[in-house]
Every structure is written in C-alpha cells, then in structure tokens.
C-alpha cells in the first residue's frame, strides 16, 4: 500500500528507482500536469527542475543539498572561466576541478585512502563525515559521524559539471545565462543518478527549443521504456537473485560449470541492468521532449576490446577519451606514450567505478587489452571474413567476461576461487543435473544473450512495428506488460548496479 508518507519522505531502505511501481505512478501524474504546460518553455523547465530535485531527494535524502552546492559553484565558476584569460582562466578551471573532484574523492575514496594509510603506516586514522557533523551541530540530528554514505549519482553529475567547465575553458561553449537553466541541465532526473553522462554542449541548446514529439517518437520512447523494464526486472533481477549472487557469494560450494555459467550470467545481468536503465532514461527524456545520447550499442557483438569500449557505456568512454586521454597526450606523443596513456585512462576509469583494488585491476586489465590491441593492429593486417569475425567476437567476449569477475566479486580471493573451480573442478559428469536444477535462470541467461545478439535491422523493424501501432494499443500493451511484470516478479526490485558508482 502506497501512502502519502511513502511518496513525500525519503527512505534509505527504499530509494526511488525507475523500475518501482511508485516511480511509474509518480511519473504518470507528473506527465499529466506536464501535458498542460509543455508549450510554455520557462514554466515547463521550472516544473521539470522541481520534479528532478524531488526525485533526487527521494533517491538520496539530505544529500540533495550537495547537488545544489555543486550546481551553484559550477555556475559561478563557468562565468569566472569565461570572463578571465591567462593564468586567471586556468586558476578558475583549477578551482572548478578541485571542488568537483574534492567532493567526489571525499565521499567516494575517504575510506580507501585512510585504510591504505593505516595499513602502510600502522596508524589508526578514522574517516569522519563532516556533513553529518555539520547537520548534528546545526539541526541537532543524530547522524553517525563515522559513516560516510556515497551520494547517489555523484560520479555522474560530477563528470557532467566538469565537462561544462572544461568546455568553457576550451571555448567550445559559453556559460549558461540563467541559474535555473543550468540547474535543470545538471539535475534532469532521467539521467541524473546513473547516466548517460550528458554534456552541456548537447543539452543546453534543447532547453529553449519548443516541445516536439511526433507520433513515431512517442512510440519509440514507450518502446524503450518497456524494453528497459523487461531487461531490468525480468532478466537482470531474476538471474541476479536466483543464481548469480548465490554463486559469487560462495563459489567454493558450486561446481566449475556453475561458476562459469555465473560469469556468463553476470555479463548479461550487468548489461541488462545498466542498458535497461539507459533505455528507460532515454525513453522518459524523449517523452519530455529531450534527446539523450545512446549509451549502449550491442557491446557483446564487439570483435575487439577497442570496439567494445565504443559500444559499452558510450557516454563514459567518450568522456574519458575527450577529457582525460586527450588531455594527458592521447596518441600525439609516440607509441609508448600512447599505450601508457591508454593504461592510465583505464586505471582511472576503473577507480571511478569504486574505491577498491579490484576496480583498479579491472581497469588495468582493460587498459592492457586496449594497448595490446592497438599495438597488434599496427603490426598485423588481417583478412576479415565470417570465421574471423566469429572468433574475434568470441575471444573479446570471454576477455570482457573474465574482467567482469573482478568487477563483481566481493574480493580477489573470490576471483581466485572461481578461476580454480572453472579450470580444475568443472565436474562434467553433473552438467545435466546442474542445468535441470537451475533451468529457469539459465533459460533467462540464454534468452538475454539471444535478444542481445539479434540483428540490428530486426530490432529496428520491431521498434518500427510498435511505433506504428495506434497509440491506444501501445498504451494498453505497455500497461498489460507492466502489470504482468510486477505480478510475476519473484523478488524485490533490486537497485540498479550503477547506483553504487
């Protein structure tokens, strides 16, 4: 039962998710009022800004204040950078980078840094939550000052505001004239907490454009939202709760075969989870008249690790390329420096995902893979045919799946255990029994890969077929799909994986 208290209050146990019934209800009501005001840009934008801030409050509670602080600081820095030159211009850019990364490092890496110092120096330093201390002193709250909670989406909106400051410094854009417009750009709720990472150069021009959504565009948006829900709730959540989590939590009690299937399962789980969120974000934004960039393009069809990163989390990989890789030299200073820059970029990309050695290893392996592929491509010319494409795709997928073990596992010991079980305790004789015991999640794993590997033209024709249906059939079909999904789901809705980043 959804009460008024559930709607207006933040719950740390149940942050608001796209895949929750509550969000779908809130969005439906919000969209109803939106339909009445969508022709008036200023009113529309202010309305969406208010809903976006409410949405973030429902996701992160008190930390929505931190979002407001970031918005105000970067709005001011934007003008300071634009109106300065020489060393002053660089100084204000430095302040913007220091402020943004300082907040990100404090909330995301304090424990990691303090624990590293303590392990090296034998000290007993403790990370303290200064925001909680401030709240306790000012509002007589009772937050635990030794617990630092990562604000939802801080990694995403930090990169978003950083790109704004850097683009102004590079003379690619001018600062936003209105604080409310800038706040709307940063806090726009579909992409706020888990991307795609949107750049000011792409989004700000859309703010003052008249609302337009064609009948076909409406169908495409609804189709994306529906397929995103299926990916998340039907595939990702089910195989996570009923198979993948169990094996990764205790790989030693499962056979090598089940460990291998769990690795495959996590590969499709994280894809369906994250691309499902991106599909819903892009679809919801389209209904509101805004275009967000594509974030996934069938990544497991990639024939090289370089191609994989052109297809996976595209908004992050292009951000790292444009604002990190190119900034440290890119491929302009010789081959050795190019390979080094690739490795540095991916190591920092791994660290962006989390303050743990496993993420650094994950990023480092990808960096080495990119460097090796770039070196090999410059030395060897291959005649490409169907067999080459198939083998290359198979090798690339298994390289990525191997890396996913470091990404998902609780610790490095878990990875070692899984590798040992896969290579030395595969237990071929019991495969049939294992499949029979886990046929439901395994069927969904196969189904997930099947729809992922469908030809692009077939997917587009399916989208076109849906988009050309009468609107009442589209709405009725999606309504029925949502009803079936939430009646048939076997567990509580799981948080999106990338919420933790």
Residue pairs with C-beta under 8 A, 6 or more apart in sequence:
2 21
2 22
2 25
6 22
7 22
7 26
10 57
10 58
10 60
10 61
10 62
12 61
14 20
15 58
15 59
15 60
15 152
15 495
15 499
16 22
16 23
16 26
16 55
16 58
16 59
17 23
17 493
17 495
17 496
17 499
18 228
18 232
18 277
18 280
18 281
18 284
18 496
19 229
19 232
19 233
19 237
19 276
19 280
19 493
19 496
20 493
21 486
24 482
27 284
30 51
31 287
31 288
33 47
34 44
34 47
34 48
34 288
37 43
37 44
37 47
38 44
38 211
38 289
39 210
39 211
41 207
41 208
41 209
41 210
41 211
44 211
45 180
45 181
45 184
45 207
46 180
48 184
48 188
48 189
48 288
49 180
49 183
49 184
49 187
51 189
52 184
52 187
52 188
52 189
52 192
53 64
53 67
53 68
53 187
55 189
55 192
56 64
56 67
56 152
56 153
56 187
56 189
56 192
56 193
57 64
59 152
59 153
59 192
59 193
60 67
60 151
60 152
60 153
62 131
62 135
63 131
63 149
63 151
63 152
63 154
66 103
66 131
66 151
66 154
67 151
67 157
67 186
67 187
68 183
70 99
70 100
70 103
70 157
70 158
70 161
70 186
71 161
71 179
71 182
71 183
71 186
71 187
72 179
73 96
73 99
74 96
74 99
74 100
74 161
74 164
74 165
74 182
74 186
75 175
75 176
75 179
75 182
75 183
77 92
77 93
77 95
77 96
77 99
77 165
78 96
78 164
78 165
78 168
78 175
78 176
78 182
79 175
80 92
80 95
81 89
81 92
81 93
81 96
81 165
81 168
81 169
81 175
82 168
82 174
82 175
84 91
84 92
89 169
90 169
93 165
93 166
93 169
96 161
96 162
96 165
97 162
97 165
100 158
100 161
100 162
100 165
101 158
101 162
103 154
103 158
104 154
104 155
104 158
105 113
106 148
107 148
107 149
107 150
107 151
107 154
108 150
108 154
108 155
108 354
108 355
109 351
109 355
110 127
110 148
111 127
111 148
111 355
112 355
112 356
113 127
113 355
114 125
114 126
114 127
117 123
117 125
118 124
118 125
126 146
127 146
127 148
128 145
128 146
128 148
129 143
129 144
129 145
129 146
129 147
129 148
129 149
132 141
132 143
132 144
132 145
132 147
133 145
135 141
135 143
136 142
136 143
136 145
150 500
152 193
152 499
153 192
153 193
153 194
153 499
155 352
155 501
156 191
156 192
156 193
156 194
156 195
156 197
156 501
157 186
157 187
157 192
159 197
159 316
159 319
159 323
160 185
160 186
160 197
160 198
160 199
160 200
161 186
162 323
163 197
163 199
163 200
163 319
163 322
163 323
164 173
164 185
164 199
164 200
166 323
167 173
167 199
167 200
167 201
168 174
168 175
172 201
173 200
173 201
173 204
176 182
176 185
176 200
176 204
181 204
181 207
181 208
184 207
185 198
185 200
185 203
185 204
185 207
186 192
188 198
188 203
188 285
188 290
190 280
190 281
190 282
190 284
190 285
190 288
190 290
190 292
191 197
191 198
191 281
191 285
191 292
193 496
193 499
194 274
194 277
194 278
194 281
194 496
194 498
194 499
194 501
195 277
195 278
195 281
195 295
195 313
195 315
195 316
195 498
196 278
196 281
196 282
196 292
196 293
196 294
196 295
196 314
196 315
197 315
197 316
197 319
198 292
198 293
198 315
202 291
202 293
203 290
206 289
206 290
206 291
209 289
211 289
212 289
213 221
213 286
213 287
213 289
215 467
215 471
216 467
216 468
217 286
218 287
218 467
218 471
218 474
219 463
219 466
219 467
219 468
219 469
219 471
219 474
220 283
220 286
220 463
220 467
221 282
221 283
221 284
221 286
221 287
222 283
222 287
222 466
222 474
222 475
222 478
223 283
223 463
223 466
223 467
224 279
224 280
224 282
224 283
224 286
225 279
225 280
225 283
225 284
225 478
226 477
226 478
226 481
226 482
227 276
227 279
228 275
228 276
228 277
228 278
228 279
228 280
228 283
229 276
229 280
229 481
229 482
229 485
230 276
230 481
230 485
231 272
231 273
231 275
231 276
231 279
231 448
232 272
232 273
232 276
232 277
232 280
232 496
233 485
233 486
233 489
233 493
234 444
234 485
234 489
235 268
235 269
235 272
235 444
235 447
235 448
236 268
236 269
236 270
236 272
236 273
236 276
236 494
237 489
237 491
237 493
237 494
238 440
238 441
238 444
238 489
238 490
238 491
239 265
239 268
239 269
239 441
239 444
239 445
239 448
240 269
240 273
240 494
241 490
241 491
241 494
242 438
242 440
242 441
242 490
242 491
243 261
243 262
243 265
243 438
243 441
243 442
243 445
244 262
244 265
244 266
244 269
244 408
244 441
246 254
247 254
247 258
247 259
247 261
247 262
247 265
248 262
248 266
248 408
248 409
248 410
248 414
248 418
249 410
251 259
251 262
251 414
251 417
251 418
251 421
252 417
252 421
254 262
254 421
255 421
255 425
255 426
255 427
255 430
255 434
256 421
256 422
256 423
256 424
256 425
256 426
256 427
257 426
257 427
257 428
257 430
257 431
257 434
258 434
258 438
259 418
259 421
259 422
260 422
260 426
261 434
261 438
261 442
261 445
262 418
263 401
263 402
263 404
263 405
263 418
263 422
264 401
264 445
264 449
265 441
265 442
265 445
266 401
266 404
266 405
266 408
267 300
267 397
267 400
267 401
267 404
268 445
268 448
268 449
268 452
269 448
270 404
270 407
270 408
270 497
271 296
271 299
271 300
271 448
271 452
272 448
273 494
273 496
273 497
273 498
274 295
274 296
274 313
274 496
274 497
274 498
275 295
275 296
277 496
277 498
278 295
278 296
281 292
282 292
282 294
282 295
285 291
285 292
286 292
293 314
293 315
294 314
295 313
295 314
295 315
296 311
296 312
296 313
296 314
297 310
297 311
297 314
298 311
298 452
298 453
298 456
299 308
299 311
299 312
299 400
300 393
300 397
300 400
300 449
300 452
300 453
301 311
301 393
301 452
301 453
302 308
302 310
302 311
302 312
302 393
302 396
302 397
302 400
303 389
303 392
303 393
303 396
304 373
304 377
304 392
304 396
305 366
305 369
305 370
305 373
305 396
305 399
305 400
306 370
306 373
306 374
306 377
307 396
308 396
308 400
309 317
309 366
309 370
310 317
316 349
316 352
317 349
320 345
320 346
320 348
320 349
321 345
324 345
324 348
325 341
325 342
325 345
328 341
328 344
328 345
329 337
329 338
329 341
330 338
330 341
331 338
331 341
335 375
335 378
338 371
338 374
339 371
339 374
339 375
342 367
342 370
342 371
342 374
343 364
343 367
343 368
343 370
343 371
344 367
345 367
346 363
346 364
346 366
346 367
346 370
347 360
347 363
347 364
347 367
348 363
349 363
349 366
350 359
350 360
350 361
350 362
350 363
350 364
350 366
351 359
351 360
351 363
352 501
353 359
353 362
353 363
353 407
353 501
354 500
354 501
357 412
358 406
358 407
358 409
358 411
358 412
358 415
359 406
359 407
361 406
361 412
362 403
362 406
362 407
365 402
365 403
365 406
366 403
369 399
382 388
405 415
405 418
405 419
406 412
406 415
409 415
409 418
427 434
435 442
466 474
466 477
467 474
469 477
